[in-house]
Amino acid sequence: MRDAAINLRALPEQRDLIDHAASLLGKNRSDFMLEAACDRAQSVVLDQVFFSLDADKFKQFTAMLDAPPGANPGLERLMAVKAPWSTGAA
């Protein structure tokens, strides 16, 4: 059960647009708005390029980046497949 309230004010035209879009998807206004807001919030969080680490965490992070990659059988199989456009057929 949802127990955190989020309140906002909108212009009537905005509300009507949101209601129309929600109805096209078979959703109510709250579900539509919550889904849209969460999608956007997740996108913003995932798009972050800058992050800060303390000195110890930075050392761990750079060690992981500098370490050679582990075995990846799936990637090895994929890289062994010839690309369709490189078969020489023309």
Backbone bond lengths (Angstrom), bond angles and torsions (degrees), N, CA, C in turn:
res aa  C-N    CA-C-N  psi(-1)  N-CA   C-N-CA  omega(-1)  CA-C   N-CA-C  phi
1 M - - - 1.457 - - 1.522 109.39 -
2 R 1.285 115.53 136.87 1.467 120.74 178.42 1.517 109.26 -76.83
3 D 1.311 115.84 133.37 1.460 118.42 -178.89 1.518 114.02 -130.28
4 A 1.332 117.88 3.32 1.461 120.96 177.82 1.523 108.72 -107.63
5 A 1.321 116.40 124.33 1.464 120.99 -179.50 1.520 110.64 -89.48
6 I 1.337 115.51 140.63 1.459 122.72 172.90 1.524 105.79 -126.81
7 N 1.310 116.48 116.73 1.458 120.60 -178.30 1.518 109.89 -114.08
8 L 1.325 116.85 141.22 1.457 120.48 175.16 1.513 110.09 -151.84
9 R 1.295 114.63 159.82 1.467 121.38 178.68 1.516 108.27 -107.79
10 A 1.327 115.46 144.33 1.460 120.86 -179.77 1.516 108.85 -140.74
11 L 1.320 115.31 157.68 1.462 120.01 171.96 1.520 108.61 -70.33
12 P 1.319 117.54 151.80 1.470 119.28 178.96 1.530 112.48 -55.56
13 E 1.336 116.69 -36.26 1.472 119.50 179.90 1.531 110.77 -66.09
14 Q 1.325 116.43 -37.51 1.456 120.07 178.33 1.530 110.63 -66.29
15 R 1.322 115.17 -45.34 1.467 120.06 178.04 1.512 110.69 -58.87
16 D 1.327 116.64 -44.16 1.466 120.77 -178.91 1.531 111.29 -64.05
17 L 1.312 116.34 -40.98 1.461 120.41 178.03 1.527 110.56 -63.12
18 I 1.322 116.34 -45.76 1.465 121.04 178.85 1.525 110.46 -62.19
19 D 1.317 116.78 -44.34 1.463 120.25 178.63 1.520 111.72 -61.46
20 H 1.328 116.45 -40.45 1.460 120.47 -179.93 1.532 110.35 -64.96
21 A 1.321 116.12 -47.07 1.471 120.02 179.35 1.525 110.73 -62.49
22 A 1.315 116.77 -41.75 1.467 120.56 179.35 1.523 110.49 -62.01
23 S 1.311 116.46 -42.93 1.467 119.38 -178.99 1.523 111.44 -65.98
24 L 1.331 116.75 -34.12 1.467 119.70 177.62 1.530 111.23 -62.83
25 L 1.326 116.21 -28.79 1.465 120.67 179.19 1.525 112.80 -97.02
26 G 1.319 116.12 2.05 1.464 119.80 -179.71 1.519 112.77 71.30
27 K 1.308 116.47 31.27 1.463 121.30 -178.91 1.520 109.93 -118.59
28 N 1.313 115.41 161.13 1.464 118.27 172.12 1.527 108.24 -88.73
29 R 1.301 115.83 168.99 1.460 121.38 -175.95 1.529 111.75 -57.54
30 S 1.320 116.95 -46.74 1.465 119.95 -177.27 1.522 111.69 -62.34
31 D 1.324 116.95 -47.38 1.459 119.97 179.93 1.524 111.22 -62.54
32 F 1.328 116.55 -42.43 1.459 120.76 179.82 1.528 110.83 -62.51
33 M 1.327 116.49 -47.74 1.455 120.45 -177.67 1.527 111.79 -66.87
34 L 1.314 116.79 -39.98 1.459 119.96 -179.87 1.533 110.24 -66.13
35 E 1.328 117.03 -43.10 1.459 120.21 178.30 1.528 111.21 -63.41
36 A 1.336 117.07 -45.07 1.463 120.82 -179.84 1.531 111.09 -64.11
37 A 1.310 116.78 -42.48 1.463 120.46 -179.93 1.522 111.08 -66.50
38 C 1.319 117.88 -41.18 1.464 121.01 179.24 1.524 111.07 -67.40
39 D 1.332 117.70 -39.63 1.466 120.71 176.54 1.519 110.32 -59.31
40 R 1.316 116.17 -46.25 1.470 120.63 -179.10 1.527 111.10 -67.23
41 A 1.326 116.48 -41.87 1.463 120.32 179.60 1.525 110.72 -62.26
42 Q 1.320 116.68 -42.59 1.462 120.03 178.78 1.524 110.65 -63.85
43 S 1.307 117.22 -39.97 1.457 121.59 178.60 1.528 110.83 -62.14
44 V 1.308 116.64 -44.10 1.464 121.13 179.52 1.526 110.32 -62.80
45 V 1.318 116.99 -45.46 1.462 120.92 -179.20 1.527 110.38 -63.72
46 L 1.329 117.65 -43.84 1.461 120.83 -178.34 1.527 112.61 -70.39
47 D 1.318 117.33 -23.32 1.457 121.01 -179.61 1.529 113.35 -83.61
48 Q 1.300 117.14 -1.81 1.453 119.51 -177.87 1.522 110.04 -66.98
49 V 1.300 116.57 129.93 1.453 122.23 -179.11 1.528 109.91 -100.31
50 F 1.296 116.71 -33.65 1.456 121.47 -176.53 1.523 110.08 -93.48
51 F 1.299 116.24 132.33 1.450 120.96 170.64 1.522 107.92 -146.59
52 S 1.288 116.31 150.63 1.466 118.83 -176.96 1.521 110.15 -111.22
53 L 1.323 114.27 145.43 1.460 121.73 178.24 1.518 109.00 -133.86
54 D 1.320 115.62 147.54 1.469 117.24 172.88 1.528 107.70 -73.18
55 A 1.317 117.24 172.44 1.466 121.77 -173.28 1.526 111.93 -58.59
56 D 1.322 117.46 -41.69 1.461 120.61 -178.40 1.525 111.23 -66.66
57 K 1.319 116.68 -46.01 1.467 120.57 178.82 1.529 110.91 -65.02
58 F 1.328 117.42 -34.92 1.457 120.45 178.01 1.528 110.62 -65.00
59 K 1.323 117.21 -40.59 1.464 120.69 177.01 1.529 110.48 -61.53
60 Q 1.326 116.56 -43.83 1.468 120.72 178.38 1.525 110.40 -62.32
61 F 1.317 115.95 -42.91 1.466 121.20 -178.74 1.527 110.99 -63.47
62 T 1.325 117.54 -47.84 1.460 119.83 -178.92 1.526 111.22 -68.12
63 A 1.328 117.81 -32.50 1.470 120.13 176.16 1.521 110.31 -63.74
64 M 1.318 117.15 -40.46 1.465 120.43 177.94 1.529 110.71 -65.38
65 L 1.321 117.09 -39.66 1.467 120.05 179.10 1.522 111.61 -67.66
66 D 1.336 117.09 -36.33 1.461 121.81 -176.97 1.523 112.98 -80.97
67 A 1.320 117.60 -18.87 1.463 121.20 -177.94 1.530 109.84 -68.40
68 P 1.322 116.45 145.45 1.466 118.43 177.34 1.530 109.64 -66.35
69 P 1.308 116.86 149.81 1.466 118.86 -179.07 1.525 110.32 -67.34
70 G 1.311 115.58 149.47 1.460 120.64 177.05 1.518 110.30 -78.58
71 A 1.306 115.15 170.41 1.468 120.26 178.95 1.528 109.58 -62.49
72 N 1.325 115.49 138.52 1.455 120.69 179.63 1.531 107.92 -138.36
73 P 1.339 116.53 87.35 1.463 119.80 -176.37 1.532 113.22 -56.96
74 G 1.311 117.53 -37.37 1.460 120.43 179.42 1.518 111.41 -62.91
75 L 1.319 116.95 -43.20 1.461 121.01 178.71 1.525 110.47 -66.76
76 E 1.318 116.40 -39.33 1.463 119.92 178.40 1.532 110.87 -62.03
77 R 1.339 117.74 -42.84 1.469 121.08 176.53 1.521 110.64 -61.73
78 L 1.315 116.08 -44.42 1.458 120.33 -179.21 1.521 111.34 -62.06
79 M 1.311 117.03 -43.65 1.455 120.49 -178.30 1.527 112.23 -70.02
80 A 1.335 117.74 -19.69 1.458 121.51 179.07 1.544 112.52 -80.78
81 V 1.325 116.81 -14.89 1.470 120.82 -179.08 1.526 109.15 -79.75
82 K 1.334 115.24 131.42 1.468 119.33 178.19 1.533 109.30 -75.60
83 A 1.308 116.14 138.09 1.463 121.34 177.18 1.523 109.13 -67.65
84 P 1.323 119.57 139.28 1.458 122.00 -178.80 1.532 113.32 -56.60
85 W 1.323 116.84 -32.38 1.457 119.41 -176.57 1.536 112.27 -81.83
86 S 1.340 117.39 -6.97 1.464 118.66 -179.15 1.529 112.34 -104.22
87 T 1.332 117.61 18.32 1.468 120.59 -178.95 1.510 112.61 -80.57
88 G 1.321 117.41 -10.72 1.451 120.64 178.60 1.513 113.67 88.89
89 A 1.334 117.86 -2.13 1.467 120.06 177.97 1.515 109.58 -76.75
90 A 1.344 115.81 129.82 1.459 118.57 -179.91 1.505 110.87 -141.10
